[in-house]
């Protein structure tokens, strides 16, 4: 039955999550792998994050100006930009870009390790494959996602400032003052990083799970990569709604 199969899949995913946490031991080899993964899935994702953040900021500023100008409130565009970035768009769009760039890479790498029997070889050498191949990727994603979200929001607001002040003609002092008054440090700014950390952990776990359990073929690797992107994206959107409903009232 579909319900039973879904329940079993959730149970296996939960056990996999506990095994990742249990295998996360602070050893020298673990930190070497962690630094390598931070560079691979964090630093290499930064260019697409910065470009995406800039264009999202430009689009939101233009859309907000056109909507608010209808009611004579065009000077409030920075409030719409700041709240939209920190509460919703920043963490969600960063997570979706991260999944497309780094999540697919995690699933593909682990899928290829399964297809080429590298995961089996680690087990035969008495090396925990989850601790060696999965745990560093999980913690790297958990660390990198809030940082990438910060870059995304910074570039979005900077691009929005440029368009609002130098193109539309809004006073720059009024722009920053409205942004400062509308965005709360704990309820908006910090919550954006809490959400991004949850999204990063979700993306890494989903990608690692489907890649680690992929069929040991090239086709199985491609299927796992597709599943990682689709499933992680849907979970991020679902968790975003739940967290927004609970955090922002």
N, C-alpha and C positions, 0 to 999 in steps of 0.2 A: 504494500500500500504506500502511496506517496507520503502520507503523514508519518508513517513508521520510518520510511527511508530518510525523510527530512530530520526526524528526531535523532536517528542514528548518526547522521552527518554532523549535526550540532554537537552531539556527545563526543564524536571523534575530534572535532575541532577544539572543543574545550580541553580534552586530554592533551592534545598537541600543544595548546597554549601553556598548560601546566608543565609539560615536559621542557618547553623552551625556557620558562622561568627557572626551573630546577637545574637546567644545564648552564645557566648563566653564572659562571664562577669567575671571580676577578683574578685571573692568572695573567702572566706575561704574554702568553700566546693569544689569550682572548683579547687583550688590549691592542696587540699588533693587528689582529684581524679587524677589531673595531675601528681603528684609525684608518685602515685601508678601505673599509666599507663606507666610512664617513666621507672620504674623498670620492669614492665611486658613485654613491647615490645621493650625496649632498652637494659637494662642490660642482660635480658635472651637471647637476640639475639647476644650478643657480642661473645660468644664462637664460633658459626658457622662463624661469620664474620672474626675472627682472623685466624681460621684454613683455611677458604677459601682464604683469602688474601695471606697467606703464600704459599699455593700451586699454586695459580695463579702467584705469583711473580717468583716462581721457574720455572714454565712452560714458562712464557714469556721470562725470561732470557735465558733459554736453546734454545728456538725457535729463539730469536733474535741473539744469538751468532752464531748459525748454518747458519742463513741467511746472517749476516754481514761478517762472516769469509770468505764467498765465494768471497767477494769483497775487502778483506784485511782491513775491518773496524771493527774488533771485539771489539776494545776498545771503540766504540760508543754504546755499548749495554746498558749502563746506561741511555743514552739519549732516546733510544727507550723505555726502561722500565719506565722512569719518565713521558714522554709525553703520553705513552699509558695508564698509571695508572690514571694520573690526568685529562686527556682530555676525555677518553672514558671508559676504563675498570673499574676504581675505582667506579665512581658513578653508572654506569649501573649494574655491578655485585652485588654491595652492595644493590641496590634497588631490584634486583631479589631475592637475599637471604632474604632480609627483607620481601618481599611480601610472600615468601614461609613460613617463620617462623611467622611473626607478622601479616601480612595482612590476612592470613587465620584464625588466631586466632581472629582478630577483627570481621570478617564476621561471624564466628561460634558463638562467644559470643552474638552478636546482634541478630543473627538468633534464638538462643535458647531463648533469652529474648522475642522475638516476639512469638515464639512457646508456651512459658509458660505464656504468657499474662503479663509479667512484664512491657513491654512498655505501654500497655493499663492501667495498674495499676498506673504507674507514672502519666499519663494524668488525671486519675480520682482523684488523690491526688493533682491536680493543680501544678505538678512539670513538667517542660519542659523536655520531654525525650531526646530531642536532646542536650540540655544543660547539662543534667546529664550523658548521656551515650555516646554521639558522640563527642562533643566538646573536652573533655579532651583527647580522643584517637587521634583526629586530631592534636592537638597542641603537644602532646607527640611525634607523628611520625615526625612532622615538626622539632622538636628540636633534636630528636635522630638521624635522617638520616645523617646530616652533621657530627656528632660525629662518627657514625659508619663508614662513608666513610673515615674519618681521620685514624681510626684504620686499616681499610682495606688497604689503601695505605701505611701506615707505615709498616705493616707486610709484604706487598708485596715487598716493596723496601728493607727492611731488609733481607728478604729471598733471593731476587735477589743479594744483596751485598754478602751474604755468599756464594752463588753458584759461582758468577762471580770471586770473589777474592780467596776464599779458595778451590774451586774445579777446576774452569777453569784456574785460574792463572793470571787474570788481576790485574794490580797494583791498590791498594786501593785508593791511592791519585788521580790517573787518573780517577778512577770510580766516585769519589765524585765531582771532578772538572768538568767533562763532564756533570754530572747531574745538577750541580749548573748553568752551563752556558746555558744549554738547556731549563730548566724549568723557566718560568717567574712567578713572584709572583702574579701579578694581572691577567694576561691573562690565566694562567694555574692553579695555585694553588687556587686562590679565586674562579675562575669559576667552579672548581670541587665542591665546597661547595654550590654554587648557584644552580647548576644542581641537586645536591643531595637533597637540600631543596625542589625544585620543584617535584622531584620524590617522596619524602616522603609525601608531601601533596597530590599528585595524588594517591598514594597507599592507604593512609588512607581514602580519600574521596570515592574512588571506593569500598573499602572493607566495609566501613560504610554504603554506599548507598545500596548495594545489601543485606547486612545483615539486615539493618533496614527495608527494604521493602520485606523481604523474606516471602514466604508462611508460615503460622503458623503451620508447621508440621516438623517432623524430616527430611523427605525427602527434604522439602524446605530449611532447614538449610544446608544440604549437597550440594544441587544445588547452593545455594548462595556462599558457600565456594569455590566451583569450579569456579564459575563465577568471584569471586573476584580475584583469582590467575591469571586466563587467561586474563581477561580484563585489570587488572592493569599492568601485564607484557607487554602486547601489547602496552598499552598507554605509558609506560616508554620507550620502544624501539622507538616509534614514536616521542615522545617529545625529546628524545636524538638526533635523526637525525635533527630535526628542530633546536634545540638549538645549535648543533655543526655547522650547516650550517650558523647560524647567528652570533655565537660568535667567531669561529675560521676561519679566512680568511687568 
